[in-house]
């Protein structure tokens, strides 16, 4: 029988809740239930019923925004003001799923172009792919759960979500609210378990779709172990390069860079991390960014005034401190920050010209650290921005349309933001990394399509 484990606040390690920690037998039972639910085709939920359930879910969530905000913030460490945005975004995601069901359809496949295809008409139909297993990350505990679970429910896939053990309450709350909204047993389950249980869920032949959000090493490992035919979507991290041209609107840009770099203490897979600035304005940009960072309010995520909360655990503070010290030892200039504030919080930090071999230049920091580099030639800047084996969102700031188009064309990113920070996202756009950063596309409608198969029907008739 499962035991209960405590969930603690990243800020002060105070207990904010408890959840059941499932045994291997319970993990296997959950997958068996999901698989048998899918195989029972006569009891698949019709589209109108799924829409009713999702509409009811949106109503339930809308009536609990304050409680859900506090739940999300308390376990994840994201500041209250940003956690509220996360909850409102999650409600919108449910509405996006409902809307997409209205255009979730197949198409006619043309026949009759050859004698062998004469007297036939063909159509494709959309069907759920099968059992979906969602392994989620800590940094957006509520919205990630919505983004992985709701598309599955919308298209009719039984889904099991395994949230991060540090932030499990939000995902389990999503499942509980779906049940409250009328979703029958077996269609959505939340499982908190160890890595052995997670690997079992991901690699079982009973799993048809694996959606994984987290570290690249774990994601690519699981991808290599999945059963034949399992479709995989992986979302890992990047280093979010930004090119700043000489003609950029600096005063408009600085708030965007600060938000993109220090939002959720930099614990976002597309956080602004490496900013390449034309040398004649580099000092001005770096100084103004440092000034903006120095004014950010750091502290308890549940305080409505807090703009930058704690890192997810104290070990991450130690790691970020080590990486910053490594950069300083190798010649980086600290313009602001550079030190821990407490066991759980690190100062918003701006580093000028870290060396290329510094850890902050080579890896995803996933902390409140932005690196500014000067460049003479934009081709050099683009080459350095593209030098790592990751590919996710990037950005360019310039008033020159040709400069913008050049960066859009040449930056190695799956999305390039023009005059906006790299962390911009809405849930109807495609979102995902390439190369080491992942495979597959997020975004509600895109995930719904990924979780579907097309079945073709060909009709032969002499009158056609």
Number of C-alpha atoms within 10 A of each C-alpha: 10 14 10 12 13 14 21 20 24 27 24 15 13 13 13 13 16 14 17 16 19 20 17 17 11 16 23 16 12 20 25 16 17 26 23 14 21 23 13 9 9 8 9 17 18 10 15 11 14 20 22 14 23 24 17 17 23 19 13 16 20 16 11 11 18 15 13 22 24 20 22 30 30 27 28 32 30 33 29 26 18 20 29 20 14 23 26 17 17 23 22 17 24 22 18 18 28 26 13 19 18 10 9 16 13 14 12 13 12 11 15 12 8 7 8 9 12 14 14 16 17 14 15 16 15 17 17 23 23 25 31 35 31 27 25 26 23 21 25 23 28 31 24 22 26 23 23 28 30 29 30 32 24 26 28 25 31 29 31 28 27 27 27 20 19 20 29 29 25 25 28 23 16 24 23 15 18 26 18 14 18 15 21 13 13 19 26 26 24 25 26 26 20 16 10 11 19 21 16 18 26 28 21 17 15 20 27 24 26 27 25 28 25 19 16 18 10 16 23 18 11 19 19 11 14 22 15 10 10 21 18 24 22 27 27 27 28 31 30 27 31 31 28 29 25 18 13 20 14 18 11 11 18 20 17 18 24 24 23 24 33 27 22 28 28 27 24 21 26 27 35 32 30 26 29 26 27 22 17 13 17 22 16 13 22 24 15 18 25 23 16 17 28 17 10 17 14 21 21 25 28 22 14 11 15 18 23 29 30 32 27 25 20 18 12 19 24 14 14 23 18 14 20 25 19 18 25 19 13 15 15 21 17 20 19 21 19 22 18 15 15 14 17 24 27 28 26 29 23 29 25 24 23 24 18 13 12 19 18 25 22 14 17 21 25 26 29 31 29 27 24 24 24 19 22 12 12 19 13 12 23 20 13 18 23 17 11 16 14 22 26 28 31 32 26 27 24 20 15 12 10 10 18 22 14 14 25 19 11 14 26 24 26 18 18 25 19 20 20 19 29 29 22 15 13 12 18 16 13 17 20 25 26 22 16 20 24 26 18 18 21 23 21 30 26 19 24 25 21 20 28 21 14 16 11 15 12 12 11 12 9 7 6 10
